Amino acid sequence: MPANPLTAKGLGTPYQLTGPDGQSPEDSGCAMDNADALGAFVQATILNLSTGALSVYEPLVITQGTTPAAAPVVPTLPANSIVTIDFGFNGTDLTQAGATGRALRQGNCVDGLNGSVFGQVSFCNGTQFFQAAQRLESQGKLSVPSAGTSPVTGKPCPTTRDFTIVDQDPSDNVTSTYLLTDTGQTAQNNPQNTSALAGATVISNGSDNALLDAFVDPAIGCKPFEAPDLSAGGAPGTSQGLDELSAAKNQGAPIALVPENDEMVMIGNNLSVAKTDLYRSNVGQTGVNATTNASSSPAEFCQNMINVQTVFLNNTEATLTPQPTPVPGVGDNLFTFMANRLSMSFGNLSCSTYGLTDPVTVTTDDNGAATGATIDTTQQTANSSAPPPARHRRTGRRGHQLMDPSGE
């Protein structure tokens, strides 16, 4: 991570991806030309504290030992602004390392609690950013638009805290995309680079936020919250931060917050209020308390995810089926992808611990991708007094680092 990551210079300096414990990208597979498996992505959301104006920026990640395919745009930030930076990873565990001994402190950066990493995601300055945003909203300086109403469902457009679309870890990973050349170099995905780097492919982060913004919203006639993208000439762009601001303003009950049985916020096999609160605060969510537990305790989250999402999927199957899948290896269209994802989330959260039954029956091909799904919309009631589940670790490679080449 570059020094002074919250400044224009820091944002415009490429992050570098390398392997764990001194391993090279070649030895570890941690390289941006292996993005589908082990690529890392960075995204910033900027708030003008004087005017309430928002903008976004996508810092570039390159493989350690390479140079950018095109020099990153160095953004011009408002004089009185606050920045939050979100990180996403297509592997399992990503840890932060600084170009200098102070870089992580300069950015108020966290990747977990006391050595227990969140996993795919991490943050810089998120808690401070959302506190400032809430203050400006209360003062009338920041106006977050309505999410609108879907012309397909007739209901409010979903947010990242809507049980109609969440998986086991609401609001994880980013909407950033990069260009990848055939020489393994990366560049910011903007019109100038697209024109100059003919033949480059677009790589992306497997993201709940991108699922909402790029797949579900267009399918049901909704539009994501956008702001000028300073890495793309001010063209409208999305971000994880914008999605969370929209969710905080617009999401009605029941509200899906990161549950304590999400493996990203567990410590070993144990639930952790402190780690859950740290994660939630960095995406603008309220911590664990009696009010939030009414919808997002481990048992209630499982119950709501099943009861709300099955109805949504059943009612929109005809709409979602013709739409493209975000991940072909999970489902062959948007409906089968989301149905299989719901079933996998049921298992990842050990929802059966609470006396619940997986409501999805999936038909798969020889590679395990869903080609069909049947949804049982029977409403279920969780046993809230059941003991917490054992941790179910998702498969994937672990222990990869995002760092500047001069980092330690």
C-alpha positions in Angstrom: 0.0 0.0 0.0 1.4 3.4 -0.9 2.3 6.0 1.7 -0.4 8.5 2.5 -3.1 6.4 0.9 -5.9 8.9 1.5 -4.2 11.7 -0.5 -4.3 12.3 -4.3 -0.7 11.2 -4.6 -1.4 8.0 -2.6 -4.6 7.2 -4.6 -2.7 7.7 -7.9 0.2 5.4 -6.9 -0.3 1.8 -7.9 -0.8 -0.8 -5.2 1.2 -4.0 -5.8 0.0 -7.6 -5.3 2.5 -10.2 -4.1 2.5 -13.5 -2.4 2.5 -14.3 1.4 5.6 -14.6 3.6 8.0 -13.3 0.9 6.7 -15.5 -1.9 6.9 -14.0 -5.4 3.8 -13.6 -7.6 5.1 -16.4 -9.7 5.5 -18.9 -6.8 2.2 -17.9 -5.1 0.0 -17.3 -8.1 -0.8 -13.8 -6.7 -0.7 -12.0 -10.0 -3.2 -9.8 -11.8 -3.1 -12.0 -14.9 -4.5 -14.7 -12.6 -7.3 -12.3 -11.5 -10.2 -14.7 -11.6 -8.6 -16.7 -8.9 -6.3 -14.3 -7.0 -6.8 -10.8 -8.3 -7.1 -7.8 -5.9 -9.1 -4.6 -6.5 -9.2 -1.2 -4.8 -11.9 1.5 -4.7 -12.2 4.9 -3.1 -15.2 7.0 -2.4 -14.6 10.8 -1.7 -16.9 13.2 0.2 -16.6 16.9 -0.1 -17.1 18.1 3.5 -18.0 21.6 2.4 -20.6 20.9 -0.2 -21.6 17.2 0.4 -20.6 16.3 -3.2 -19.5 12.7 -3.8 -17.1 11.2 -6.2 -15.3 7.9 -6.7 -11.9 6.7 -7.8 -10.4 3.4 -8.7 -6.7 3.1 -7.6 -4.8 0.6 -9.7 -3.4 -2.7 -8.6 -0.4 -4.1 -10.5 1.5 -7.3 -10.0 4.7 -6.8 -8.0 7.6 -6.5 -10.4 5.5 -5.1 -13.3 4.7 -1.5 -14.4 1.3 -0.2 -15.3 0.1 -0.6 -18.9 -0.8 3.1 -18.6 0.0 5.6 -15.9 -2.9 6.0 -13.4 -4.8 9.3 -13.4 -3.9 11.3 -10.4 -7.2 12.7 -9.0 -7.8 16.2 -8.0 -9.5 16.1 -4.6 -11.6 18.8 -3.0 -9.6 20.8 -0.5 -11.9 19.8 2.4 -12.7 16.2 1.8 -12.7 12.8 3.4 -11.8 9.5 1.6 -12.7 5.9 2.3 -10.9 3.0 0.5 -12.3 -0.5 0.1 -10.5 -3.6 -1.0 -11.7 -6.8 -2.6 -10.0 -10.0 -3.5 -10.9 -13.0 -5.6 -9.0 -15.4 -3.4 -9.7 -16.1 0.3 -7.4 -14.0 2.6 -5.9 -10.7 1.7 -3.7 -8.8 4.1 -2.4 -5.3 4.0 1.2 -4.2 4.1 2.6 -0.7 3.8 5.2 0.9 1.6 6.4 2.6 4.8 6.1 1.9 8.5 3.4 4.5 8.8 1.3 3.9 5.6 -1.4 1.8 7.3 -1.7 4.2 10.2 -1.9 7.2 7.8 -4.8 5.5 6.1 -6.6 4.3 9.3 -6.4 0.9 7.6 -7.7 -2.4 9.0 -7.8 -5.9 7.6 -9.2 -7.7 10.7 -8.9 -7.8 14.4 -5.9 -8.8 16.4 -4.4 -10.9 13.6 -7.7 -12.5 12.6 -8.2 -11.1 9.1 -11.6 -10.4 7.5 -10.6 -12.5 4.5 -11.3 -11.1 1.1 -12.0 -7.6 2.2 -10.4 -4.8 4.1 -10.8 -1.0 4.6 -9.1 2.3 5.1 -10.8 5.2 6.9 -14.3 3.7 6.6 -15.5 4.4 10.1 -14.4 8.0 9.9 -16.0 8.4 6.4 -19.4 7.2 7.3 -19.5 9.1 10.5 -18.8 12.3 8.5 -21.4 11.3 5.9 -24.1 10.8 8.6 -23.2 14.2 10.1 -23.5 16.0 6.7 -26.9 14.2 6.1 -28.2 15.4 9.4 -27.1 19.0 8.5 -28.8 18.8 5.1 -25.5 19.1 3.2 -25.5 15.5 1.8 -28.5 14.3 0.0 -28.6 10.6 -0.9 -31.3 9.9 -3.6 -34.1 7.5 -3.3 -33.4 4.0 -4.6 -36.6 4.2 -6.6 -39.2 1.6 -7.3 -38.8 -1.4 -9.7 -41.2 -1.4 -12.6 -40.8 -5.2 -12.7 -41.6 -6.0 -9.1 -43.5 -2.9 -8.1 -41.5 -2.8 -4.9 -38.6 -0.6 -3.7 -35.4 -1.2 -5.6 -33.0 -3.4 -3.6 -30.0 -2.2 -1.8 -27.0 -4.1 -0.4 -28.9 -4.5 2.8 -31.9 -6.1 1.2 -32.6 -9.7 2.1 -33.9 -10.2 -1.5 -30.3 -10.3 -2.8 -27.8 -10.8 0.1 -25.6 -13.8 0.6 -23.7 -14.8 3.8 -21.7 -11.6 3.9 -23.6 -8.4 2.8 -21.5 -5.7 1.3 -18.2 -7.4 0.5 -15.8 -6.6 -2.3 -15.9 -3.7 -4.8 -17.2 -2.7 -8.2 -13.8 -1.7 -9.6 -12.6 -3.1 -12.9 -9.2 -2.9 -14.6 -7.8 -3.5 -18.1 -5.4 -6.5 -18.5 -3.1 -6.6 -21.4 -1.7 -9.8 -23.0 1.7 -9.0 -21.3 0.1 -9.2 -17.9 0.1 -5.5 -17.2 -3.0 -3.6 -15.8 -4.4 -0.2 -16.3 -7.4 1.8 -15.1 -10.5 1.0 -17.1 -11.4 4.3 -18.6 -12.1 5.4 -22.2 -8.6 6.7 -22.9 -7.0 3.4 -21.9 -9.6 1.3 -23.6 -8.7 3.2 -26.9 -5.0 3.0 -26.4 -4.8 -0.6 -25.2 -6.6 -2.4 -28.0 -7.2 -6.0 -27.2 -7.0 -5.6 -23.4 -9.6 -7.5 -21.4 -11.7 -6.3 -18.5 -11.1 -8.0 -15.2 -13.3 -7.6 -12.2 -13.9 -8.5 -8.5 -16.5 -11.1 -7.5 -18.7 -8.6 -5.6 -22.1 -8.4 -4.0 -22.0 -4.8 -4.9 -21.4 -5.5 -8.6 -24.1 -8.1 -8.5 -26.6 -5.4 -7.5 -25.3 -2.5 -9.6 -24.4 -4.3 -12.8 -26.8 -7.3 -12.9 -29.9 -7.1 -10.7 -30.6 -3.4 -11.0 -30.6 -3.4 -14.8 -32.7 -6.7 -14.9 -35.5 -5.2 -12.8 -35.4 -1.6 -14.1 -33.5 0.0 -11.3 -30.5 2.3 -11.3 -27.6 2.2 -8.8 -26.4 5.3 -6.9 -23.6 6.9 -9.0 -21.1 9.7 -8.7 -18.4 11.2 -11.0 -15.5 8.7 -11.4 -12.3 10.7 -11.1 -10.3 7.8 -12.8 -12.6 7.9 -15.8 -12.9 11.6 -16.7 -15.8 12.2 -14.4 -18.1 9.7 -16.1 -20.8 8.3 -13.7 -19.4 5.4 -11.6 -20.5 3.1 -8.8 -18.7 2.2 -5.6 -19.1 0.1 -2.4 -19.3 3.3 -0.4 -22.1 4.7 -2.5 -24.0 1.5 -2.2 -23.8 1.6 1.6 -24.9 5.2 1.7 -27.9 4.3 -0.4 -28.7 1.3 1.8 -28.5 3.3 5.0 -30.9 5.9 3.5 -33.3 3.6 1.7 -33.5 0.1 3.1 -36.7 -0.8 4.9 -37.1 -3.6 7.5 -35.9 -6.2 7.7 -32.4 -4.8 7.3 -29.6 -7.2 6.4 -26.4 -6.4 8.3 -23.2 -8.5 8.4 -24.1 -11.4 10.7 -21.9 -12.7 13.4 -21.8 -16.2 11.8 -20.3 -14.8 8.6 -16.8 -16.4 8.6 -15.3 -13.0 7.8 -16.2 -11.7 11.3 -15.6 -14.9 13.2 -12.4 -15.6 15.1 -11.7 -19.3 14.7 -14.9 -21.1 15.5 -16.1 -18.3 17.7 -18.6 -15.5 17.2 -17.0 -12.1 17.8 -19.0 -9.0 18.5 -15.9 -6.8 18.4 -14.8 -8.1 15.0 -18.3 -7.8 13.6 -18.6 -4.3 14.9 -15.3 -3.3 13.3 -16.4 -4.7 10.0 -19.8 -3.1 10.2 -18.4 0.3 11.2 -16.2 0.4 8.1 -19.2 0.0 5.8 -21.4 2.3 7.7 -23.5 -0.3 9.4 -24.8 -0.2 13.0 -23.0 -2.5 15.5 -24.4 -5.6 17.2 -27.2 -4.7 19.6 -30.8 -5.7 20.5 -32.2 -3.7 17.6 -29.9 -5.0 14.9 -30.2 -8.5 16.2 -33.9 -8.4 15.5 -33.1 -8.8 11.8 -29.4 -9.8 11.7 -28.5 -12.1 14.6 -27.2 -15.4 13.2 -30.6 -17.1 13.5 -32.7 -14.2 12.3 -30.3 -13.5 9.4 -30.7 -17.1 8.2 -34.5 -16.9 8.6 -34.9 -13.6 6.8 -32.5 -14.6 4.0 -34.6 -17.7 3.3 -38.0 -16.2 3.7 -37.5 -13.0 1.8 -35.1 -14.1 -1.0 -37.0 -17.2 -2.0 -40.2 -15.2 -2.7 -38.1 -12.7 -4.7 -36.4 -15.4 -6.8 -39.7 -17.2 -7.3 -41.5 -14.1 -8.4 -38.7 -12.9 -10.7 -37.5 -16.2 -12.3 -38.9 -15.3 -15.7 -37.2 -11.9 -15.5 -33.8 -13.1 -14.2 -33.5 -16.2 -16.4 -32.7 -14.4 -19.7 -30.0 -12.3 -18.0 -26.3 -13.1 -18.0 -24.7 -14.8 -15.1 -22.0 -13.0 -13.1 -20.1 -16.3 -12.6 -20.6 -19.1 -15.1 -19.1 -21.6 -12.7 -22.0 -21.0 -10.2 -25.0 -20.7 -12.5 -25.7 -20.5 -16.3 -27.9 -17.4 -16.0 -28.7 -14.7 -13.4 -31.6 -16.8 -11.9 -29.6 -20.0 -11.5 -26.6 -18.1 -10.2 -28.7 -16.4 -7.5 -30.5 -19.6 -6.6 -27.3 -21.6 -6.2 -25.7 -18.7 -4.3 -28.6 -18.7 -1.8 -28.2 -22.5 -1.3 -24.4 -22.1 -0.8 -25.0 -19.2 1.7 -27.4 -21.4 3.6 -24.5 -23.9 4.0 -21.8 -21.3 4.7 -23.8 -19.8 7.5 -24.8 -23.3 8.9 -28.4 -22.2 8.8 -29.5 -25.8 9.5 -28.2 -25.3 13.0 -31.3 -23.2 13.7 -33.7 -25.8 12.5 -34.0 -24.4 9.0 -34.1 -26.3 5.7 -32.3 -25.4 2.5 -35.1 -24.0 0.3 -33.3 -24.5 -3.0 -33.0 -27.7 -5.1 -30.3 -27.2 -7.7 -29.6 -29.1 -10.9 -26.0 -28.8 -11.9 -23.8 -29.7 -14.9 -20.7 -31.8 -14.8 -18.7 -28.8 -13.7 -21.0 -28.0 -10.7 -22.7 -25.0 -12.3 -26.4 -24.7 -11.7 -28.5 -25.2 -14.9 -31.8 -25.3 -13.1 -33.3 -24.6 -9.6 -36.5 -25.1 -7.8 -37.4 -22.7 -5.0 -39.6 -23.6 -2.0 -41.2 -20.4 -0.7 -42.6 -22.0 2.5 -41.9 -19.6 5.3 -39.7 -21.0 8.0 -39.0 -20.0 11.6 -35.6 -20.3 13.1 -34.8 -21.7 16.5 -33.0 -18.7 18.0 -31.9 -20.5 21.1 -29.8 -23.0 19.1 -26.0 -22.9 19.9 -23.8 -20.9 17.4 -22.6 -23.0 14.4 -19.1 -24.3 13.8 -17.2 -22.3 11.3 -17.4 -23.4 7.6 -14.4 -22.2 5.7 -15.0 -21.5 2.1 -12.6 -23.0 -0.3 -9.8 -20.8 -1.8 -6.2 -19.9 -1.5 -5.2 -18.0 1.6 -2.7 -15.5 2.9 -2.1 -13.2 -0.1 -0.7 -9.7 0.4 -1.5 -6.4 -1.3 1.6 -4.2 -0.9 4.0 -1.7 -2.4 7.3 -3.1 -3.6 9.2 -1.2 -0.9 6.9 -2.6 1.8 8.1 -5.1 4.4 
